[in-house]
Amino acid sequence: MGKFEIKDDFYLNDEKFQIISGSIHYFRVVPEYWRDRLLKLKALGCNTVETYIPWNFHEPNRGEFNFEGDHDVCKFVRIAQELGLWVIIRPSPYICAEWEFGGFPAWLLAQDGMRFRCSYEPYMKEFLAYFDELLPRLAPLQITRGGPIIMMQVENEYGSYGDDKVYLQQLRDGMIERGIDVPLVTSDGPEHDMLACGKVEGVFQTGNFGSHARERFGYMKEMGITPLMCMEFWCGWFDHWGCGKHAHTDAASSAREFADILDMGHINIYMFHGGTSFGLMNGANYYDKLTPDVTSYDYDALLTEDGRITEKYRLFKAEIEKRNGPAPVIDIPEIPRKAYGEATFVASESVTNLLAKRDAVHSVCPMSMERLGQNYGYTLYRTTLTNEVELKKIQLVSANDRAVIMLDGKIIATLYDHDLQKAHHFETPVPVRKGAVLEILMENMGRVNYSFKLEHQRKGIDSGVVINDHQKFGWEMVVCNEKVMASFQPEGTTPAGAPAVHHLTFEVDAPADTWLELPGWGKGTVILNDFCLGRFWEIGPQKRLYIPAPLLKKGTNNLLILETEGKSGKAFLRDEPDLG
């Protein structure tokens, strides 16, 4: 058994200990590659790994918990221990991390009046029930019980959100009551209000920043915070759809800031390895407009999305070795990359036809995804028009994020973000035959992961649809999540101009890392062998989706491409990425 203490400095088993850590999100890396990424962290010269734990990853539906396979965070921690690494765990109910809804489970939004990140009793009840499942799994892995976990975090950047000290105290006490006895920490921006609002008695404060390290640490010291630790040294940044190009930071400048932090205190590199927001788990930001993040979480980190060593890695390693001597020399086999050529078209079918084969929910008024028990993906809203002779305008009330509106199977409008908040006037009234079918395919583009807008993230249509000047009542709704998409078996072909699901195949002789390129396609989601790879969008910057070798099988591999814009093109398996 051991101990980790925070006094005038950090002490590991009574000896001063400098934390040199890197962030790896186990939930953004296939488990077959956990060891590879951790070995590369150790070879850098780091002694610690840090990871968040997203609530929605482990309790996707209320009371249903998953800690197996790629959800086995305890296995990730044990691998780190095998390799001689210490571990910092950040199991807060909220993590941000550019992850869907900042880690909150979507089912919380089905409850009217739900409030987040405060001492609102229904919220407290839910996350403490989650802690009842999570923390007893982590407690035996603490250093005090022979494990590698030396610190755990209480909340995350709370000073940028609120000032409910009762909430922070309940979080702290809830962790202690469930067996957590390693030091507890918070992390906030090094500004007065952030540090003041995020402070809670008995919990050590750290800072998050990506530049001006000496200035940031100087301010923290003025605030009476010692020892000094940067819990998130942002060595890169993330991309959102339509941002123009993949984010890059100057490697030499990052290395100089890294060196300053090493000389002054302790550090966790965010991100050492970013990985991929597989599935539909990307987050989003909302300031003046909605900016959902791309599928890749490469982050311009020290390792690329597929785990390759970068120039930034080499520069950071040199700074560590200047101070601590040579890093461990570890023989790490290179993971091969391979191009598999062009995929072969098999069949396609319209999304509306495929969803017509599934059970629908009937309601007088349209219901949000969350009220339908749906977390992620698309929802099809369908109604019959019997009174209208033309469509002059349409308005979706309390709707998010993107709507593809169809009349008798033909796209007549696509609305996104701000366009959804106002009435859409058709340039030319659209003729309507009696009994015409109006369908609205709503897409959840990723819930906001930062700011007060967390409480306004219901997706789909949460209130009503106004046609011309009257509300339309009488709807049927069909959910289309990852599981539904993976079950599609399209037949035949689909005429251009309608959202469709396309089935393609490609052959693999020996599985290797590869990238899917989709020239000519518009926007949508890709399922590979029943696994949801993520989203694509022609606006970029990301142009290819990363496919790790463990997701492939020898022989025939199946692609299902749900494309919402009525476009189609070719599909190629390339041997290198293109993040724009």
PyMOL commands that set and color helices and strands:
alter all, ss='L'
color gray80, all
select helices_A, chain A and resi 26-28+31-44+55-58+69-71+73-82+100-103+106-110+121-141+143-145+158-160+165-177+192-198+213-222+251-264+311-324+351-356+370-372+417-421+452-456+482-487+549-551
alter helices_A, ss='H'
color red, helices_A
select strands_A, chain A and resi 4-6+10-12+15-16+20-24+48-52+86-90+149-153+184-188+204-209+229-234+266-273+284-286+290-292+341-342+344-350+361-363+378-385+390-400+402-407+410-416+424-431+436-443+460-467+470-471+475-480+500-508+514-517+523-528+531-537+544-547+555-563+572-574
alter strands_A, ss='S'
color yellow, strands_A
deselect
rebuild
show_as cartoon
